[in-house]
Amino acid sequence: MTQKLHAVGPLLLALGYFTLQAPQTPAPSQQAAPEQPSELSLILGESIGTQPRFAVPDFVALSDDAETAEIARTLAQVLWDDLDFEREFYMIPRDTYETIPPATSKTDVPFEAWREVGADGVLVGTVQKTGEMVQVRVRLFNVRGQDSVFGREYTGSVDNPRLYAHTIADEVHQNQRGLRGVARTKLTFASDRNGERIVGPVDNRTIKEVYMADYDGGNQRRVTVNRSLNITPVWSADGRAIAYTSYRRGFPDVFVSFIYEGRLETPAAGTPDEQNWLPAWSPDGRRIAFTSNRDGNPELYVIDADGGNLRRLTNNPAIDTSPTWSPTGTQLAFTSDRSGRPQIYVIGVDGTGIRRMTFESYCDRPTWSPAPFNEIAYSSRTGPGHDIKILELATGAVRQLTFGLGTNESPAYAPNGRHLAFTSTRSGGKQIFTMARDGSNLRRVTRAGNNEMANWSH
């Protein structure tokens, strides 16, 4: 099967945002199915419970040109990084096997050389370019058994070679670990990297636009171009739309950009007197929760994605904001200062059963974990700044993940619940970082300008 990965499409200035062509995951050809059903997860190294040791040498370029050679290097490095990210395998550093001769087929893999560097499995790949198309083949070999346990072939556009590596990584994780990887997921966030200033009703403020990127920060692309303040972006459940808060009309309102279709909608239909902000998609993508002052005070509302069936959830003189949905779509967590200082609360989507969940000095920006994890991450004031904490709903226990290095805010779970993206000033300015849900494996995602309020796609 042939699938194309399209580049950014035409710029629709009238609507103020990019129209993007939907990236299609390259589908594996049928003839390249795994040769046998055995799994390398059975190869556990020297003792039961140790991680399999994987190696990913450079893919072999079968076309004699510089672009194919660069694609081959990119595929190997991105694939190594993707596999390393989930920490299911011990990834042997690539510089330790640079002298091992490349294999171009399953018959000439130097298994003894791979055993000498301690590899249990080695991913051998080739790439061949024909015009604007590329064919990528990859096999995972069991070094000890000297057989192939996984094989795939992909044909598509040369425009985004990283997507082939992301796809391979996710399929290897599924094949070997039964794990839903995140290599093909994306982040969206707000950024002031363009260095522009707002002209109009809101003076002396830096423009912030919505951006999107691969989960690891690759392929960063601008989504909005309206020279205004655009913040708090969140992905729809199907990954085809981004809802966000924009001041493009001089007041905050919720906009939904269908980034692959060229549509822009305002489901809450705000006005200068009825302002809306901080949208959150329901898990099924049918509803959007948000904060609005339309009844005179910032309260929580839920509306159908098409703008129908508006319902008010909270009714309190305090400020209720920052909603996040439970995985079942039956509850919302949110921030409220009804007890004096901002704390995290939970409420049913029918407006009943409100409960206070945190009892700290200042808590904000909750995000509910995906199943099977049953927890809420949030930012908590721990001194002059904030840190990321996790509340385990079953026990009420709280785990702190960051510890005063800069200020750390706006956590967002990966769709498999194993990672968090968050905003931190630890490197100077505001940048997006990711970490594992135990606080380890810290990685920086953005570098240009100030970047904040990340959200992870499904």
C-alpha positions in Angstrom: 0.0 0.0 0.0 1.2 3.5 -0.8 0.6 6.4 1.6 1.9 10.0 1.2 3.0 12.2 4.0 2.1 15.7 2.8 3.8 19.0 3.7 2.1 22.1 5.0 -0.7 23.2 2.7 -1.8 26.7 1.7 -2.0 29.5 4.2 -5.5 30.9 4.7 -4.8 34.4 5.9 -8.5 35.3 5.9 -9.1 32.8 8.6 -5.9 33.4 10.4 -4.5 29.9 10.5 -2.7 27.2 8.4 -4.5 24.4 6.7 -2.4 21.3 7.0 -2.6 18.1 5.0 -3.3 15.2 7.4 -0.2 13.1 7.9 -1.1 9.5 7.1 0.8 6.8 8.8 2.5 4.6 6.2 0.9 1.2 6.1 3.1 -1.9 5.9 3.0 -4.0 2.8 1.4 -7.3 3.2 4.4 -9.3 1.8 6.6 -7.9 4.6 4.8 -9.5 7.5 6.9 -11.0 10.3 8.4 -14.4 9.3 7.4 -16.1 12.5 5.3 -15.3 15.6 8.2 -15.5 18.1 8.8 -12.4 20.2 12.2 -11.0 21.3 10.6 -10.2 24.6 11.5 -13.8 25.4 15.2 -13.0 25.0 15.9 -11.6 28.5 19.6 -11.4 28.5 21.6 -13.0 31.3 18.7 -13.3 33.8 15.0 -13.3 34.0 13.6 -9.7 34.2 16.5 -7.9 32.5 15.7 -5.6 29.6 16.4 -7.0 26.1 19.4 -5.1 24.6 18.6 -3.5 21.3 20.9 -2.0 18.6 19.8 0.3 15.8 22.6 0.8 13.2 22.2 3.2 10.3 19.8 2.1 7.7 21.5 1.1 4.4 20.9 3.6 1.6 20.1 1.6 -1.6 20.0 4.7 -3.7 23.3 6.4 -4.5 22.5 10.0 -3.6 23.0 12.3 -0.7 19.3 12.7 0.2 18.8 9.0 0.6 22.0 8.7 2.7 20.7 11.5 5.0 17.3 9.8 5.3 19.0 6.5 6.2 20.9 8.3 9.1 17.7 10.1 10.2 15.7 6.9 10.3 18.2 5.1 12.5 18.7 8.0 15.0 15.0 8.8 15.4 14.1 5.1 15.7 16.8 4.7 18.4 15.5 7.7 20.3 11.8 6.5 20.0 12.6 3.1 21.4 14.7 4.6 24.1 11.9 7.0 25.2 9.6 4.2 26.5 12.5 2.5 28.4 11.2 -1.0 27.6 14.6 -2.0 26.1 18.1 -1.2 26.9 19.3 0.7 23.9 23.0 0.1 23.2 24.7 3.5 22.4 25.1 3.8 18.7 28.7 5.0 18.8 29.7 1.6 20.3 29.0 -0.3 17.1 30.0 2.1 14.4 32.6 -0.4 13.1 30.2 -3.3 12.7 29.7 -3.8 8.9 26.1 -3.1 7.7 23.7 -5.8 6.6 21.7 -5.4 3.5 19.7 -8.6 3.8 18.7 -11.3 6.3 21.5 -13.5 5.0 24.5 -11.3 5.8 23.7 -10.0 9.3 27.0 -10.2 11.3 25.4 -11.9 14.3 28.7 -12.7 16.1 29.7 -9.0 16.0 26.4 -8.0 17.5 26.8 -10.6 20.2 30.2 -9.2 21.1 28.6 -5.8 21.8 25.9 -7.5 23.9 22.9 -7.1 21.6 19.9 -9.4 22.0 18.1 -7.8 19.1 19.2 -5.7 16.1 17.0 -3.6 13.8 18.3 -3.8 10.3 16.8 -1.4 7.8 17.2 -0.2 4.2 15.8 2.8 2.3 15.5 3.3 -1.4 14.4 6.5 -3.1 12.6 6.7 -6.5 11.7 10.2 -7.5 9.6 11.7 -4.7 8.8 8.3 -3.2 10.8 6.2 -0.8 10.6 2.6 0.2 11.7 1.7 3.7 12.2 -1.9 4.9 13.1 -3.0 8.4 13.6 -6.3 10.3 14.2 -7.1 13.9 16.6 -10.0 14.3 17.0 -12.2 17.4 20.8 -12.2 17.6 21.0 -15.5 19.5 18.5 -17.4 17.4 19.7 -15.6 14.2 16.1 -15.3 12.9 13.8 -12.4 12.1 11.0 -11.9 14.6 9.5 -8.7 13.1 9.5 -7.3 9.6 7.8 -4.3 7.8 7.9 -2.5 4.5 6.6 1.0 3.9 6.3 3.0 0.7 5.4 6.7 0.6 6.6 10.3 0.3 10.1 11.5 1.1 8.7 14.6 2.8 8.8 13.3 6.4 11.2 10.4 6.9 10.8 10.8 10.7 7.3 9.4 10.5 8.6 6.1 9.2 10.9 5.8 12.2 8.0 6.8 14.5 5.8 4.2 12.9 8.4 1.4 13.2 9.0 2.3 16.9 5.3 2.1 17.8 4.9 -1.2 15.9 7.9 -2.7 17.6 6.6 -1.7 21.0 3.2 -3.2 20.2 4.7 -6.3 18.7 7.3 -7.0 21.5 5.6 -5.5 24.6 1.9 -5.1 23.8 2.5 -1.4 24.5 0.8 1.6 22.9 3.8 3.8 22.1 3.6 7.6 21.6 6.1 8.1 18.8 3.4 9.1 16.3 1.7 11.5 18.8 2.0 15.2 18.7 2.2 18.2 21.0 0.5 21.5 20.7 1.6 24.6 22.6 1.6 28.4 22.7 4.8 30.3 21.7 6.0 33.8 21.3 9.0 32.8 19.2 8.0 35.2 16.3 8.9 38.2 18.5 5.9 40.2 17.4 3.8 42.6 19.5 0.1 42.9 19.7 -1.5 45.9 18.0 -5.0 46.7 19.0 -7.2 46.5 22.1 -4.6 44.6 24.1 -1.5 46.8 24.1 2.1 46.1 25.0 1.8 42.3 25.0 3.8 39.8 23.1 1.9 37.8 20.4 1.5 34.2 21.1 0.6 31.7 18.4 -0.4 28.1 18.6 2.2 25.6 17.3 2.3 21.8 16.9 5.2 19.4 16.8 6.1 15.7 17.0 6.2 14.4 20.6 10.0 14.8 20.7 10.0 18.4 19.3 10.6 17.6 15.7 8.7 19.1 12.8 7.6 22.2 14.7 4.9 24.1 12.7 2.8 27.2 13.3 -0.9 26.7 13.4 -2.3 30.2 14.0 -1.2 33.4 12.2 -3.6 36.0 13.5 -1.1 38.3 15.3 -3.0 38.1 18.6 -2.8 36.2 21.9 -3.5 32.5 21.3 -3.1 30.2 24.3 -4.2 27.0 26.0 -4.4 24.8 22.9 -5.9 21.2 23.3 -6.2 18.4 20.9 -9.5 16.8 19.9 -9.9 13.1 20.6 -9.3 12.2 16.9 -6.2 14.5 16.6 -7.7 16.4 13.7 -8.6 19.7 15.5 -7.2 22.0 18.1 -9.3 24.1 20.4 -7.7 27.1 22.0 -8.3 30.5 23.6 -7.8 33.5 21.3 -8.0 37.3 21.8 -8.2 37.9 18.1 -11.5 39.8 18.5 -10.2 41.9 21.5 -11.7 39.5 24.1 -11.1 35.9 24.9 -13.1 33.3 23.1 -12.8 29.6 22.3 -11.8 28.7 18.8 -11.6 25.3 17.1 -9.2 25.0 14.2 -9.8 21.9 12.1 -6.2 22.0 10.9 -6.5 19.5 8.1 -9.8 20.8 6.6 -9.4 24.6 6.6 -12.3 25.3 9.0 -12.4 27.6 12.0 -15.3 27.5 14.4 -16.4 29.3 17.6 -18.8 26.8 19.3 -19.3 29.0 22.4 -20.0 32.1 20.3 -18.5 34.6 22.6 -19.0 38.4 22.8 -17.3 41.2 24.7 -19.8 40.6 27.5 -19.8 36.8 27.3 -16.1 35.7 27.2 -14.9 32.1 27.0 -11.5 30.5 27.7 -9.6 27.3 28.6 -11.4 24.7 26.5 -11.1 20.9 27.2 -12.3 18.2 24.8 -14.3 15.3 26.2 -12.8 11.8 25.7 -15.3 11.0 22.9 -14.7 14.4 21.2 -18.4 15.3 21.3 -18.3 18.0 24.0 -16.1 20.8 25.1 -15.8 22.0 28.7 -14.7 25.6 29.2 -14.8 28.6 31.6 -17.1 31.6 30.8 -18.3 34.7 32.5 -21.5 34.8 30.5 -23.6 34.8 33.6 -21.5 37.4 35.4 -18.9 35.2 37.1 -16.3 32.7 35.8 -18.0 29.3 35.9 -17.7 26.0 34.2 -19.8 25.1 31.2 -20.1 22.2 28.8 -21.2 22.5 25.2 -21.5 20.1 22.3 -18.7 20.5 19.8 -21.1 21.8 17.2 -22.3 24.6 19.5 -25.5 23.0 20.8 -26.7 22.0 24.2 -24.9 24.6 26.3 -25.0 23.7 30.1 -23.7 25.4 33.1 -22.0 23.1 35.7 -20.9 25.3 38.6 -22.7 28.1 40.4 -20.5 29.8 43.0 -19.2 33.4 43.7 -15.7 32.1 43.3 -13.7 31.6 40.1 -14.0 28.1 38.6 -11.6 27.4 35.7 -9.2 24.9 34.0 -11.5 22.0 33.5 -10.1 18.5 32.6 -12.2 15.4 31.8 -12.0 12.0 33.5 -11.3 9.1 31.1 -14.9 7.9 31.3 -16.3 11.4 30.5 -18.5 11.4 33.6 -16.5 13.8 35.7 -14.4 17.0 35.5 -11.6 18.1 37.6 -11.1 21.9 37.8 -9.5 24.8 39.7 -11.5 26.9 42.1 -10.7 29.5 44.8 -14.0 28.9 46.6 -12.1 27.8 49.7 -9.9 31.0 49.7 -6.9 30.0 47.6 -7.0 28.0 44.3 -7.4 24.2 44.9 -8.4 21.2 42.7 -12.0 20.0 42.8 -14.0 17.3 41.0 -17.6 17.5 39.8 -19.9 15.3 37.8 -20.8 16.3 34.3 -24.4 16.7 35.6 -23.2 19.4 38.0 -23.5 17.2 41.1 -21.1 15.5 43.5 -18.5 18.3 43.9 -15.5 17.3 46.0 -12.4 19.2 47.1 -9.3 17.1 46.2 -6.2 19.2 47.3 -5.4 21.0 50.6 -2.3 22.9 49.8 -1.2 26.5 49.5 -2.1 27.0 45.8 -3.0 24.4 43.2 -3.8 24.9 39.5 -4.0 23.4 36.0 -5.2 19.9 36.8 -4.9 17.2 34.1 -6.6 13.8 34.4 -4.6 10.7 33.5 -5.8 8.2 30.9 -6.9 4.8 32.0 -5.6 2.6 33.6 -3.9 5.2 35.7 -6.3 6.8 38.2 -4.7 10.1 39.0 -4.6 13.8 38.5 -1.5 15.8 37.8 -1.4 19.5 38.7 0.9 22.4 39.5 1.4 23.3 43.2 3.1 26.4 44.7 6.0 25.1 46.7 7.8 28.3 47.4 8.6 31.2 45.0 7.6 28.9 42.1 5.4 25.9 41.3 6.2 22.2 41.0 4.4 19.3 39.3 2.6 16.8 41.6 0.3 13.8 41.1 -2.7 13.0 43.2 -3.5 9.3 43.3 -7.3 9.2 43.5 -7.7 5.7 44.9 -5.5 6.5 48.0 -5.4 10.3 48.2 -1.6 10.0 48.2 0.4 12.8 46.5 3.7 12.4 44.7 5.9 15.3 43.8 7.7 15.0 40.5 9.7 18.3 40.2 11.6 19.9 43.1 12.1 23.7 42.8 14.3 23.8 39.7 12.7 26.8 38.1 8.9 27.0 38.2 7.0 24.0 36.7 3.4 24.2 35.5 0.7 23.0 33.1 1.2 19.3 33.1 -0.3 17.2 30.3 -0.4 13.4 30.1 0.7 11.4 27.1 -2.1 9.2 25.7 -0.6 6.1 27.2 -0.3 7.7 30.6 3.4 7.0 31.0 4.7 10.5 30.4 3.9 14.1 31.1 4.6 17.3 29.1 4.9 20.5 31.2 6.2 24.1 31.1 9.3 24.9 33.1 11.6 27.9 33.5 14.6 25.8 34.6 16.5 26.6 31.5 15.7 30.3 31.5 12.4 31.6 29.9 9.5 29.2 29.5 10.1 25.9 27.6 8.3 22.6 27.1 9.8 19.5 28.7 8.6 15.9 29.0 9.3 13.4 31.8 8.1 10.0 32.9 5.2 9.8 35.3 7.7 9.0 38.1 9.6 12.2 37.4 12.6 10.6 35.6 13.7 10.7 31.9 13.6 14.5 31.7 13.8 15.8 28.1 13.6 19.3 26.6 11.3 19.7 23.7 11.4 23.4 22.7 14.1 26.0 22.4 13.1 29.0 20.3 11.4 31.8 22.2 9.1 31.1 25.1 6.8 28.1 24.9 4.1 27.0 27.3 0.8 25.2 27.9 1.5 22.0 26.0 -1.1 19.4 25.3 -0.5 15.8 24.0 -2.5 14.3 21.1 -4.1 10.9 21.1 
